[in-house]
Amino acid sequence: MTPRPRFAAALLGVCIGTACAQAPPPRAPPRFPPASVWNQDVSALPADADSAAMIASSVAWGGDAAGSTRFQIDFSMHVLYRSWGGAVDTPLVEESDYYVPDCDTGERVPLPAVGAIEGSTDYTCDYGGEDCHLLVAAGDDLYESYHSSVDGDGLHSQCLVRWRLNFVYPPAGRGDGCTSADAAGFPIAPLIFGPDEVHAAMQSGGTLGHALRFILHNDRIRAGVYVHPASHVGAPSGPTGAIPYGARLRLKPTFDTRGYGAAARVILDTLKRYGMFLADGGSIPLSADDGLFQTHHWDDADLALDSYSLFGVRLDDFDVMPIGTPVPIDDCARNGAGDDVVFADGLDR
């Protein structure tokens, strides 16, 4: 991992460049209620009866050969918080109606004065060629967008979703057939991890307390179906026996973590207890917050975590948890889940 500069450019027209002050430390990471599927302890569950066959069909991480140990981390996400102050209520400019009704329209997104889009140090991004995810937590709302960039007209996005963090979504999430800013229809921010969260778990000797997000090459993901809690088929092209979108994998309890650093062990122990969900197609398995806006940083001496810190973990070091019945639905039917939540102040916002 190449360390990023410890500053952030801000919303266009408000503050740009190295003179911008770094945002204040964020509050606790955005998480759903304890009863949500993402927070389920699966350490004692039996594996799916076809677990070994699914693992064998999906072969390895990314485009690597069978038996690859390249369990790599992608440090490119940023989780932003409206509570940092100076938030600008930014109109959404929809780049395409291709993902309607899957994605939310007519929104105004509270962008902090200091912030950045995935892979960038400010709010500009080449959304024609990159994923350019934007993740903003605003109280009990979580705004996540895909193919995002900000200019004088507002937030350009191909798909924006507003998640309700105080709501336990049903098995089909926001509706069968519906995508989100993540291909499988998942939320993103509650399934990644940052240096502040890992550092806190190191002090307590615990885990992160939630499942993680992971990806495989499209030709190693089962084509044409997904399993709950995923809600979208997407573009996988893998064989019938491969791991489908939405599957939860759990690191085997026998996996030896003693050769790893303290921060890496937190992540591995989390994978033993909560597992990880197959969320998208790509080449780097795990996704993390790069720490640009956090108090702690991955290159701090007590963390010392980089892209290669989890090397040695193979796909067949995991079990697939029971997947249930595969779903082939490709057309989105929103179920209204979370759309009518009334908050403690009596407002449905």
C-alpha positions in Angstrom: 0.0 0.0 0.0 1.3 3.4 -0.9 0.5 5.8 2.1 -1.8 8.6 1.1 -1.1 12.3 2.1 -2.7 13.2 5.4 -4.9 16.0 4.1 -8.1 16.2 2.1 -9.3 18.6 -0.5 -12.9 19.6 0.0 -16.2 20.3 -1.8 -15.6 22.3 -4.9 -16.2 26.0 -4.3 -15.8 25.6 -0.5 -12.2 24.6 0.0 -9.6 22.9 -2.2 -6.0 21.9 -1.8 -3.4 21.2 0.9 -4.5 24.3 2.9 -7.7 22.5 3.9 -7.7 21.3 7.4 -8.2 17.5 8.0 -11.7 16.6 9.1 -12.2 15.9 12.8 -12.1 12.3 14.0 -15.4 10.5 13.0 -17.8 9.0 15.4 -18.3 5.2 15.5 -18.4 3.6 12.0 -21.9 3.4 10.4 -23.4 0.1 11.5 -26.9 -1.5 11.3 -28.7 -2.7 14.5 -27.3 -5.8 16.3 -30.1 -8.0 14.9 -29.0 -7.3 11.3 -27.6 -10.2 9.2 -24.2 -8.4 9.0 -23.7 -8.7 12.7 -24.6 -12.4 13.1 -22.0 -14.6 14.8 -21.6 -17.6 12.6 -18.7 -19.3 14.3 -20.7 -22.2 15.5 -22.8 -22.8 12.3 -22.1 -25.9 10.1 -20.9 -25.2 6.6 -23.2 -25.6 3.5 -23.3 -29.2 2.3 -21.8 -28.1 -1.0 -19.2 -25.8 0.5 -16.2 -27.6 -0.7 -17.6 -28.0 -4.2 -18.4 -24.3 -4.4 -14.9 -23.3 -3.2 -13.4 -25.7 -5.8 -15.5 -24.2 -8.6 -14.5 -20.6 -7.7 -10.9 -21.7 -7.5 -8.9 -18.7 -6.1 -8.7 -15.0 -5.4 -9.0 -12.6 -8.4 -7.5 -13.9 -11.6 -4.9 -16.0 -9.8 -4.2 -19.6 -10.3 -5.7 -22.3 -8.1 -4.3 -22.3 -4.6 -3.3 -18.7 -4.6 -2.5 -17.1 -1.2 -2.8 -13.5 -2.5 -5.5 -12.5 0.0 -5.0 -8.8 -0.7 -6.6 -5.6 0.7 -7.7 -2.7 -1.4 -7.3 0.6 0.5 -9.2 3.1 -1.5 -12.6 3.8 0.2 -13.4 6.8 2.5 -16.3 6.9 4.9 -17.4 10.5 5.4 -19.6 12.0 8.2 -22.0 15.0 8.0 -21.3 15.6 11.7 -17.8 16.9 10.8 -19.6 20.3 10.1 -19.8 22.6 7.2 -21.9 20.0 5.2 -23.3 21.3 1.9 -26.8 20.0 0.9 -25.8 18.9 -2.6 -28.3 18.0 -5.3 -28.1 14.7 -7.0 -27.5 14.8 -10.8 -28.4 11.3 -12.2 -26.1 10.3 -15.0 -28.5 7.5 -16.2 -31.9 6.0 -15.5 -30.6 2.5 -16.2 -30.7 1.6 -12.5 -34.2 3.0 -11.8 -36.2 1.9 -9.7 -33.2 0.2 -8.0 -31.6 3.5 -7.0 -32.9 6.5 -5.3 -33.7 9.7 -7.2 -34.4 13.3 -6.2 -32.0 13.2 -3.2 -29.9 15.9 -1.8 -26.7 14.6 -0.2 -25.1 16.3 2.8 -21.5 16.4 1.7 -19.0 17.5 4.4 -16.8 20.5 3.5 -13.8 18.2 3.8 -14.2 14.8 2.0 -13.3 12.6 -0.9 -14.5 9.9 -3.3 -13.0 6.4 -3.5 -9.5 6.5 -5.1 -9.3 10.3 -4.8 -8.2 12.9 -2.3 -11.1 15.2 -3.2 -14.6 15.1 -4.6 -13.6 14.7 -8.2 -13.3 11.3 -9.8 -13.1 9.8 -13.3 -16.4 8.0 -13.0 -16.3 7.0 -16.7 -13.4 4.7 -16.0 -13.4 4.0 -12.2 -15.9 2.9 -9.6 -15.8 6.2 -7.7 -17.9 5.2 -4.7 -19.0 8.0 -2.3 -19.9 7.0 1.2 -21.5 9.6 3.6 -23.0 8.8 7.0 -25.5 11.4 8.2 -27.1 10.5 11.5 -29.3 7.4 10.8 -29.0 7.9 7.0 -26.2 6.4 5.0 -25.8 7.7 1.4 -23.8 5.5 -1.0 -23.3 6.3 -4.7 -21.5 4.7 -7.6 -19.7 6.4 -10.5 -19.6 9.6 -8.6 -18.1 13.0 -9.0 -18.9 16.5 -7.8 -18.8 19.8 -9.7 -20.8 23.1 -9.7 -24.0 21.3 -10.8 -23.9 18.9 -7.8 -23.2 15.2 -7.2 -23.1 13.2 -10.5 -24.0 9.5 -9.8 -25.1 6.5 -11.8 -26.7 5.0 -8.7 -27.3 6.5 -5.3 -28.9 4.6 -2.4 -30.0 6.0 1.0 -29.8 3.3 3.6 -31.5 3.6 7.0 -29.0 2.6 9.7 -31.7 2.2 12.4 -33.6 -0.4 10.4 -33.2 -4.2 10.2 -33.7 -5.0 6.5 -35.5 -8.2 5.5 -33.7 -11.0 3.7 -34.2 -9.4 0.3 -32.8 -6.1 1.4 -34.4 -3.2 -0.5 -36.2 -5.6 -2.9 -35.4 -8.7 -5.0 -33.7 -7.8 -8.3 -32.5 -4.5 -7.0 -28.9 -3.3 -7.1 -27.3 -0.6 -5.0 -23.9 1.2 -5.1 -22.6 -2.4 -4.7 -23.3 -5.0 -7.4 -25.0 -7.5 -5.1 -27.3 -4.9 -3.7 -25.5 -4.5 -0.4 -24.5 -1.5 1.7 -20.8 -0.9 1.6 -19.6 1.3 4.5 -21.0 -1.2 7.2 -18.9 -4.0 5.6 -15.5 -2.4 5.4 -13.0 -1.5 8.1 -10.7 1.4 8.9 -7.7 1.9 11.1 -9.6 3.5 14.0 -11.9 0.5 14.2 -9.1 -2.0 14.0 -7.0 -0.1 16.5 -10.0 -0.1 19.0 -10.4 -3.9 18.5 -6.7 -4.4 19.2 -7.0 -2.6 22.5 -9.9 -4.8 23.6 -8.5 -8.0 22.2 -11.7 -8.4 20.3 -13.0 -8.5 16.8 -14.7 -5.9 14.5 -18.1 -7.2 15.4 -19.5 -7.4 11.9 -19.0 -9.3 8.6 -16.8 -7.9 5.9 -17.2 -7.3 2.1 -15.2 -9.3 -0.4 -15.0 -9.7 -4.2 -14.0 -12.4 -6.8 -13.4 -12.3 -10.5 -16.8 -12.4 -12.4 -15.8 -15.7 -14.1 -15.5 -17.2 -10.6 -18.9 -16.1 -9.4 -22.0 -18.2 -10.2 -23.9 -16.7 -13.1 -27.6 -15.8 -13.2 -28.5 -16.1 -9.6 -27.9 -14.6 -6.1 -28.7 -15.7 -2.6 -30.1 -13.5 0.2 -29.0 -11.2 1.7 -27.9 -10.2 -1.9 -30.7 -8.8 -4.1 -29.1 -8.5 -7.5 -27.8 -10.9 -10.2 -25.2 -8.6 -11.7 -22.7 -9.7 -14.4 -21.0 -12.8 -13.0 -20.2 -15.5 -15.6 -18.9 -18.4 -13.5 -20.0 -22.0 -13.5 -23.2 -23.3 -11.9 -21.3 -24.8 -9.0 -19.4 -21.6 -8.1 -20.0 -19.3 -5.1 -23.0 -17.0 -5.8 -23.5 -13.3 -5.0 -24.6 -13.0 -1.4 -22.8 -16.0 0.0 -21.2 -15.7 3.3 -17.7 -17.3 3.7 -16.2 -18.0 7.2 -12.5 -18.5 7.8 -12.0 -22.0 9.2 -11.4 -22.1 13.0 -8.3 -24.2 12.4 -6.6 -21.4 10.4 -3.3 -20.5 12.2 -3.1 -16.7 12.7 0.1 -16.7 14.9 2.4 -15.6 12.0 0.4 -12.4 11.4 0.6 -8.9 13.0 -1.8 -7.7 15.6 -3.9 -5.7 13.2 -4.1 -8.6 10.7 -5.2 -11.0 13.5 -8.1 -8.7 14.3 -9.3 -9.0 10.7 -8.7 -12.8 10.6 -10.4 -13.4 13.9 -13.4 -11.3 12.6 -13.5 -13.6 9.6 -13.6 -16.6 11.8 -16.6 -15.2 13.8 -18.6 -13.1 11.3 -17.3 -14.1 7.9 -17.5 -12.1 4.7 -20.1 -11.6 2.0 -19.5 -11.8 -1.7 -20.5 -8.4 -2.9 -19.0 -7.6 -6.3 -16.7 -8.7 -9.1 -13.0 -7.7 -9.3 -9.5 -8.7 -8.6 -8.7 -7.6 -5.0 -10.6 -9.6 -2.3 -11.0 -7.2 0.7 -12.1 -3.6 0.9 -10.9 -1.1 3.5 -11.1 2.6 4.4 -7.7 4.1 3.6 -7.7 6.1 6.9 -7.3 9.5 5.1 -9.9 11.0 7.5 -9.2 8.9 10.6 -7.1 9.5 13.8 -5.0 6.3 13.3 -3.3 5.4 10.0 -2.4 2.0 8.5 1.3 2.9 8.5 1.3 3.7 12.3 3.8 1.4 14.1 1.2 -0.4 16.1 -1.0 -1.2 13.1 1.6 -1.7 10.3 -1.1 -3.1 7.9 -0.6 -2.9 4.1 -2.1 -4.6 1.0 0.0 -7.7 1.6 -0.5 -8.3 5.3 -3.0 -11.1 4.8 -1.1 -13.0 2.2 -1.0 -16.7 3.0 -4.8 -17.1 3.2 -6.3 -19.3 0.4 -9.9 -19.4 -0.8 -10.1 -23.0 0.5 -9.2 -21.8 4.0 -12.9 -20.7 4.1 -16.2 -22.5 4.5 -19.3 -21.4 2.7 -22.2 -20.9 5.1 -25.6 -22.4 4.2 -26.7 -20.3 1.2 -30.4 -21.1 1.1 -32.3 -21.1 -2.2 -30.7 -19.2 -5.2 -32.8 -16.4 -6.6 -32.8 -15.7 -10.4 -34.8 -12.4 -10.4 -33.2 -9.7 -12.6 -35.9 -7.0 -12.6 -36.0 -4.8 -9.5 -39.2 -4.7 -7.4 -38.6 -2.3 -4.5 -40.3 -3.6 -1.4 -40.3 -0.3 0.5 -38.0 -1.7 3.2 -36.6 1.2 5.2 -38.3 3.8 3.2 -41.0 4.6 5.8 -38.8 4.6 8.9 -39.7 7.3 11.4 -36.8 8.6 13.4 -36.7 9.5 17.1 -37.4 13.2 16.4 -40.6 12.2 14.5 -39.3 13.0 11.1 -39.2 10.7 8.1 -36.3 12.2 6.2 
